[in-house]
Amino acid sequence: MKEKIKSILGHLTKQDGVGIKSYKENPDGSFELETDLSEFDHRTHLKYEATGDNELFRIEIAHIFGVFDVRIPPADATGQLLRMLGHNTGSFGSTTAFIGVKPVDDKFYATLNSFHHLMTRWDDADIARARSLHLFDLTMRLMVSDSSLTMLKMLGDG
């Protein structure tokens, strides 16, 4: 299965437009993807898991794009969190992903997370084209920030 994932990632690196520039395998078998937003300190991770018979597999993409300021007054934070959750119904702002929080040390990072269920017999190039559209959606949504969300600082915004 790892070779199939690498083949899909190889196709993604060759796609025109928004996609991935490169990838590297992590010690745990997941992959870190270099995207157009990596230069702004955004990080994108891909994990995969196959069924026991290897007929189906699931890809999880987690894109770390911001950090939450936990010093915001509770009343403001509550209202902002509810607005964010309002955008998170079905998917976050039409990205086909949902917003989450990844705690690391003393920080809480904002993530966009998505899961894709695929069949092993599908063509790697076709899977890559579909994932490219997904990455395009994520990138376009992240280029438009909501300035009313003062508790969320986008990575790369100085």
C-alpha positions, 0 to 999 in steps of 0.5 A, spaced: 500 500 500 505 504 501 508 504 494 500 506 491 500 512 496 507 514 493 505 513 486 499 517 488 503 523 491 508 522 485 502 524 480 500 530 485 507 533 484 507 533 477 500 536 476 499 543 474 496 548 479 495 547 486 498 541 488 504 538 492 511 540 490 514 535 494 513 530 500 517 526 505 516 520 509 515 520 516 518 515 521 511 513 523 509 511 515 505 518 514 507 523 509 509 531 510 507 534 504 510 541 501 504 545 498 504 552 496 502 554 503 508 551 506 512 557 505 507 561 510 509 555 515 503 551 514 504 544 514 500 538 511 500 531 513 497 525 510 496 518 513 493 512 510 490 505 512 488 499 508 482 494 509 485 487 511 484 485 504 487 491 501 481 492 497 479 499 500 484 504 503 483 511 507 487 517 506 487 522 512 489 529 510 491 534 516 493 541 514 495 545 520 494 553 518 493 557 525 494 557 532 489 559 537 490 565 542 487 562 549 488 569 552 482 572 548 477 573 554 472 567 555 466 571 552 469 573 546 472 566 545 465 563 546 462 567 540 468 566 535 468 559 537 460 558 535 461 562 529 467 557 527 463 551 528 457 555 524 462 554 518 464 547 520 457 544 518 458 539 513 465 542 511 469 548 513 467 553 508 466 549 502 473 545 503 470 538 504 474 538 510 472 540 518 476 544 522 480 541 528 485 543 534 491 539 535 495 541 541 502 541 541 506 543 548 503 549 550 499 551 543 493 549 540 493 549 532 488 550 528 487 544 523 483 542 517 482 535 517 479 530 511 478 523 510 477 520 503 475 513 502 478 510 496 478 503 492 485 500 491 483 498 484 482 505 482 487 509 477 493 512 481 493 518 476 485 519 477 486 519 485 491 524 484 487 529 480 481 528 485 486 530 491 489 535 487 482 538 487 481 537 494 488 541 496 485 547 491 479 547 495 483 548 502 488 553 499 483 557 496 479 557 503 485 559 507 487 565 502 480 568 505 481 569 512 475 572 517 478 578 521 473 577 526 476 571 529 481 574 533 482 568 537 485 565 531 492 567 528 494 564 521 501 562 520 505 566 516 501 572 518 507 575 522 
